[in-house]
């Protein structure tokens, strides 16, 4: 083997200086580079390993950044980042002050479009292609790389539908590996499988029928075949579609064999691929498992309970119910809008529907939440996982807007449990029957009750809707917390010298607010602090301010939460420190307020 080639590639122009015959060596070096760093620093592994040959071929054939390359979602863009000037600082990927785990326009001219949520690439690339035509730049190429899980989303079809009636110089590349984070689902997956297996008649091609020049499927790991086809398509005008077959995790045996686990495996041995097992002994449960285990337990006792998730059965832990009660738990693929209105339809027929969607992804179904659920006052139970700061995934994935965007919707109940017991009890309460829709928001990661499963699981108590609780009495300052960030408040007060001066109230319900208790608090305290792990504009603190203004209270109110900016990547603790809602910042504030 000759000298390392990757170390001399600082941008795609360097890559294009190589002979085509040298590219398999570059592919091997690029795979090794990603494996070596991700094994230590963590991140998304399988998706990037699966598109190494495609990534090299794209930058070898096309004149990036003049030609525009858009990666859907961005999980698979590590190779792209390394080849476009970020090799030297790739070790800072997803870290505070480091590079983003996703393509980002402000980070590099090679990142043509910022992504993080799926299924946006075709619309964005089409927009760029139409703009190029209007500017007379007819030779410019616009390439969207989208996976088979993402292309099943409604937005991708909207883009394909429009592109097919344009003369846009657009190339859509379908990276077909039959998996997103979890295995792809649905009729489209079955269609693509038939195409791959040669069982679909050539005349029965849905992509061709949308006026695309269709080619493939070809082996996405045969770099010479991919380059040859890209060069041919470079000369074809109008909308084009290339179907390539890849293997997620390609080049690392364990990642190929266990594609779900190796999507983002944590730390692992770069040579063997073995994941470093973290001891989970005596640790509190993950909130997602509290949801998953509780909903399954409740569903076994209540045959009207249904579970729905858009493409996140593992991440939401709805997988427990899907395995035990497959006819009543549904993975609908990357289709948040459909998930919400499907839940609404079921609710009209008396079903009790737990619709589990990550907070950041409910943003994609906002109209459906308002128009199809809340307007009709259907008692859908929204379970918003990954609410608050999520850490290393950064600005595209923080679930910090939901309190603000849900609070303004009539009929909506909003509840943020302070711990696992609150979560299991609100799930129990919701399935007893509510007259309104409810949003239950809880964070990524682990709770605070180490022996929850042995002591609390299954011991349900009904929660009174709209009630807040006094956790600690105090004489001078009232701290009103919403959700799990209240645990930081408890810890901060415990560290104070004069802890008897601070009263702490758990306002798990943002809507309806416990106005009776608020009257008591405002009558007693001149200094009030609200804290939430959502944006300060329009959230829980804003609701308390509105209450105070409408009742002419003059108490001094300080609102803590996420400032009016997009928070980048870092650990949750680092980001809490930045937002001044970590334990130490709170202790200092309470002592000096």
N, C-alpha and C positions, 0 to 999 in steps of 0.2 A: 504494500500500500504506500502510495506516495505521501508527501507532506500533507498536513491537515489543510483542507481547502476552505472550510468554513471560517477559519480565523482570518482569512484574507478577504472575506465578503462583508463589506461595510454597507453596501446598498445594492439594489438590483443591477446597476450598471456593471459592478464587479462580477456578478453572477453571469451576465451576458457575455463576458470575455472568455468564459470557459468553453471547452468543447462539449458538445452534447454527451459524448461518451463518459465525461467525468461526473455527470449529474447523479448517477446512482451512488457514487461515493459521497457527494454532498448530502444526499438524502439520509444515508447511514449516519453521517456525522451530526446532522441536524436532529435526528431521532435521539442519538446518544446525548447530545447537549441538553435537549428538553428533559429527558429522563433523569440525567444527573442533577439538574437544578430543581425540578419539581419534586424529586424524591426527598430533598432536604427542605426546600422552601414551601412545599405544598402548592396546590392549584389544580386547574383542570388539565387532565392528562390525556385520556383516551381520544377525545375529539381532535386534538392537535396531531397526535400520532397517526390518525387515520387519513389526514390530508397532506402529509409531507410531500409526496410526489406531485400532487396537484398544485400545492403552493409554489414549489420550485418551478414547475412548468409554466404557471401563470406569469410569474415574474421574469422568466426566461423568454417567453414568447411576446408578451405585451410590453408596451413602453410605459410602465408605471413610473412616476405617478401621473404622467400626462394621460395615459389611459386609466380609467377609474375602476378600482376593484373594491367591491363591497362584500363583506363577510356577514352572513346572517347570524344573529345572536352574538357571535364572537368567541365562543368557547374554543373554537378550532383555529384561532389566529396566532398562536404562539410562534409557529414557524414563520409566519408573515412578519411578526414583530422583529424576530431575530435577524431576518434577511434585510430588514429596512432600517438599519442603523441603531437597533436597540440591543444588540448582542452583549455589549459590555455592561449594560445595566439591567439585563434581563433578570438577574438575581434579586432585584428589588421589586419584581412583579407582585402586585396586590398588597404591597406594604405601604405603611404611612410614608408619604413623601416620595414613593417609588412610582414605577409605571403602572398603569391600569391593567387589570386582567382582561380588558375588552378593548377593541379598537376605539380610538378617541381622536376627534379632529384636532383638538388643541395639542395633542401629543406628537403628531407626525403628519407631514404632507402626504404620506402613503396611506393614512387612514382616511379614506374618502368620506366615510360616514360613521358617526358614532352609534354603536349598537350595544345591546345587552338583553333586550327583550326580542323574542323571535319574530320571524315572518315579515320584517320590514324591508328586506334587501331589494326585492323586486320593485316595489313602489319607488324606493329611493333611487335605484339605478335607472328606472324608466324616467323619473323626473329629470335626472341629469342628462339622459340621452335626448329627451325632447328639447331641453335647454340648449344642448350642443347643436342640434339641428337649427334651432332658431338663430343661433350665433354663426351659422355657416360652417361649423366644425364637423363636417360629414365623415371624416376619417377616424374620429375619436372613438375609442372602444369603451363600452360600459359593461362590466361583468358583475353579476350577482351570484354568489355561491350560497346555496340554500340546501338544508338537509331534508330528508324524507319526512321527518317528524314536523318540521317547520312549514313545509309546503302544504301540509294538510290544513293549516290555519286559514280562516276566512280572508284575512288581509292579503295573504299570498295569492289567493284566487282572484281577488279584486285587481291585483296588479297584473296577473296573467291575462285577465279578461280585457283590460284596457290595452295592454301592450300588443295584443294580437290584432288590433285594428289600427296600429300605428306603423310608420316606417322607421321607428327608432332603431338605432344601432345598438341593440341590447342582446347580450348573451347571458342566459340563465343556465347555471350549471347545477344540476341536481346531484348532490353528494349523498348517494343512497347506501346507507349502512344498516337500515332497518331498526335504528334505535335513536332516541333523543337522549334524555337522561335515563328514562326507563324505555323498554321496548315500544316501538311505534304501534299504534292501534288503528283500527277502522278499515273501511272499504277501500280507501286509497292505497293503504299498505298492501292489501290483497291484490289490487291492480298492479302495483309496482313489482310485487313478487312474481306475478304471472308474466310480466314483461321480462324480468330477469331470467326466468326459467324457460323462456321461449314458448310459453303456453298461450300468449296473447296474440291473436291474429294481427298481422302488420297493419291491416286496414282499420283495425279497431284501436286507433291510437288517439287518446284524448288530447294529448299535447298538440299533435298535428291538426286536430280539428279546431284548435284555438288559433290557427294560422301561424304557428311557430315552425321553423325549419328544425325538425327533430333528428338527432343522431344519437346512437348508442343502443343499448348500454355497452360501455367499454370498461375494461379493468383499470380502475383508478390508481392501481399500484404499478402499472406498466408505464413508466415515465415516458418512454419513447412513443408509445401509442397515444398517450395523452397529448404530448407535444405535437405529434403529427396532426391530430384532430383539431387542436387549437389553432394551428397554422392554417388549416383549411377553412375553419370558421371565421378566421380573421378577415378573409376575403369575401365572405357572404354578407350581403346587406340585409337589414331588417331584423326582426326578432328571431333569435335562435335559441335552441334548447339542447344542451348536452347532458345525457344521462350517464353518470359514472358509478361504478360499484366499488365501494371501499369497505374496509374492515376497521371498525373503531378499536383503537388500542394497538394498531398494527405495529409489529416489531418488538412487543413485550408480551411474552406468552400469557402471563396471568391477566394482562389487560385485555387481550383478545378473548380469553376464556370467560372472564367475569366482567363484562362491559359496564354493568350498573355500578359495581363497587369501584371500578377504576376510572369512572367519570371524573371524580375528584377524590382520590384515595387517601389524602393526608400524606404523612411521611412513610416512605417505603425504601427497601433496599434496591439500589439502582441496578445491581448485578442480577439478583435473583427475582426481583419484583415483589418479594414478600413484604406485606404491609406491617409496619411496626405497630403491634397491638398495644393500645393504651389500656391500662387497668380500669375497668368500670366498677370495681368493687366499692361499695359504700358511697357511690356517687348518686346524686339526685337524678331522676329520670329526665329525658328530653321532653320538652313540652309537646312535641309532635307525637311522642309515644303515649303521653297522658291522653291526648285527643284520640289517637288510634285505638288504644286498648279500651278506653271508656265508651267510645261510640260502638265498638263491637259488643261490649258487655251489655249496653243498653239495647242494641239492635236484637240481641238474642231474646230479650224480654218483651220487645215491642216490635211487632211485625210490620208496622207502618214506617219504620225508620229506613231511609235511603241515604247512601253516601255517594257524593260526586266529587271528582277532582279532575282538573285539566292537566293531564300529563305528569302529575306529581304523586303517584301512588307510594313510592318509597319515601320521598321527602316529606309528605304529609302524614305518613304512616296509615293511610287508608288501606294500604296493602293487607293489613290484618283482617279487615272486613272483607276485602276482595277475595282473599283466600278462603275464609270461612263461610261467607254468604255471597257467592259470586253473582247471584241474580239480583242482588239489592245494592251492589256497590259498582260504580261506573268510572272508568278512566275514559274521558271523552277526547283525549288528545289535546294539542295546543289550541284550545278553542274556548277562551274564557267567556266570551259573549254567549256562546251556545250553552256553556255550563250553567250560567245564571238563568237564562230563559227556560232551559230544560228543567231546572229546579222549580221555577215558577209554575210551569205546566204541571209538574207532579204535585205541587202544593195545592193547586186548584182541585185536585182529586183526593184531597185528604191525607196525602202522604206527608211524613215529617222528614224534611230534606236537610241534611247537613252538607252544605256546599263549601268544600275546603279549597281555598285559593290563597296563594301567598299575597300579602298586602300589596306589594308592588305590582302584582298582576291584576288585582281587582281594578286598578286604574284603567285597564283595557276594557272593562265591562261596565263602565260608569253609567252609561245610558240605560243599560239593561237593569241595573240595580234600581235606578230611579223609575224608569218607565214601565218595566215589566213586573217588578216586585213591589216597590214601595207605593207607587201610585195606586196599585190594586190592593195594597195592604195584605199581601200574602206572607204568611209566617215562615219564610225561608230562613234557615239558620246558617248565616255566613260565618265560617271559621277562618279567620285571617291569620295564617301562620306567618312567621318571619316579620312580624310587626316590629317597628322600632329600628334601631341601628343593627344591621346584619354583619358588619365587619368588612372582610377583605373583598367582597364582591363590589363594594363601593356604590357610587352615586346612582347607578341604574337599578340597584336592588334594595336600597334602604326602604323599609316600610314606614316612612315617617309622615306621610300625608293623609292617611286614612281617617284619623280623628277629625281633621279639618274638612275633608271632602264628604264624609258621611254625616257629620253633625248637622249640616244644613238641610238634610233630606227629611221631609215630614214622615211620620210613622216609624222611623228607624230607632230601635233600641241599640245602644252602644255600651259594651261591657268589656273591661280589661281586667282579668283576674290578677291578683297580686302574687299568687303562687299556684301550685298544682291542685291544691284542694279547691280553690276558687274556680279553677278551670273545670274540674270534673263535676262540680256542683252546678255550674251554669249550664253545662251540657245536659245534665239530668233535668234541670229546671225547664230548659227550652223544649225538651221532648215531651214534657207533661202537657204542653199545649199553650202557645202564646197567641195573643190577638194581633201581633205585629211582627214584622221581620226583625231579626236581631243580628248584630255584628259582634262577634267575640274575637278579640285580638290578643295574640300572645307572641312571644319572641322566639327567635332562633336559639337553640342551645338548651342548656339544662336549667332545671328549676332549683329549688332551695330545700326541699324536703327529702332527705336521704333515704328514709324508709317508707316513702309514699306507697310503694306497691304492696308491702307487707302489712302496713297499718291502715292506710286510707283508701286503697283501691276498692271500689264497690260500695263504700259507706257513704252514700249520697245524702245530701241535705238540700231541701228546697231553698232557693234564694229569693228574697223579696225584691221585686223589680224596683229599682230606683233608690234603694237604701245605701247610705254611706255608713262607715263604722269609725268610731274613735278607737284608735290603737293605743294611744298614750295621751294622758292628760298633761297639760302644761299651763304655765302662768302668763307667758309674755308673747310668744310667737305661735301662730297656727300654721303648720305645713300640711297642705292638701295634695296628696299624690294620687296619680292614676296609673294602675297597672304595676308591672313587676319592678319598675324603677323605684317604687315605694320601699323595696328592700334595701336600696342604697340609703334612703332616708333613715330607716331603722338603724342601720349600721353606723351612720354618721352621728345620730343622736346619742347612741351608746358610747361613743368616743368622747363626747363633750364633758367638760368639767361640771357644768351646771345644766345637766340634761333635763332637770325638772322645769326649766323655763320654756321648753319646746313641746307643744302639743302636736300629735300626728294623727291625721284622718285619712282613711283609705276611701277615696271616691272612685270605686271601680266603675260605677255608672257615670258616663259622660252625658248620656241622654236616656231617660230623664235624670236631671240633676236632683239631688236630695235638697230641695229648697228649704225644708223645715230645719235641717241641720245647718245649712248655710246661714239662716237667720240667727241661729244660736251663736255660731262662730263669729259673725260680723258684729253681733251685739257685745261680745266678750273681748275680742282681740283688735288691737289697733294695727298690728303688723301681721300680714298674711303672705305666705309664699305658696305658689302652685308649682307642681313639677310633673312633667310628662316626657315620654320618649317619642314625642311627635313634634311637628313644627309649632313654634310659638304663635304663628299667625293663624288664628281661626280655630284653634284646638280647645283643649280642656281649660287652660288658663283664660282664654278669651271668653269662654262660657261663664266662668266665675266673674270676670270683669263686667260682662253684660248684666249679670244678676246684680252686682253691686251698684252699677249705674242706674238700673231701673228701680232700685229700692233706696237710692240716695245714701248709700253707705259711704263713709269717708275714710275707711281704713286704708293704710298704705299696702299696696299689693305688688308683689314681685313675681313675674312669670318666668319659670325656668323650662327649658326644653331645647329643641333643635333650632338654631338661628336661621334667619331668612337667607339661606344659601344652600347650594348643593354640597353635601358632605362627601368627601372623597373616601378612598379605601384606607384601611388600617384595622387593628384589632378593635373589638367592641370597647375594651377598656380605654385604649388610646383615644377613640372617638368620643367617648363619654367625657374624658378629661378635656378634650378640645371644646366640647359643649358646656363644660363646667357642671356636669350632672353626675360626676363620679363621687365616691364616698368622701374623699379628702376635700374636694372643692365644696361639697355640701357642709361638711363639718366646719370649715373656715367661715362659710357664709352664715350658718346658724349662730356661730359664736359672735359674729360682728354685726349682725343685722339690727 
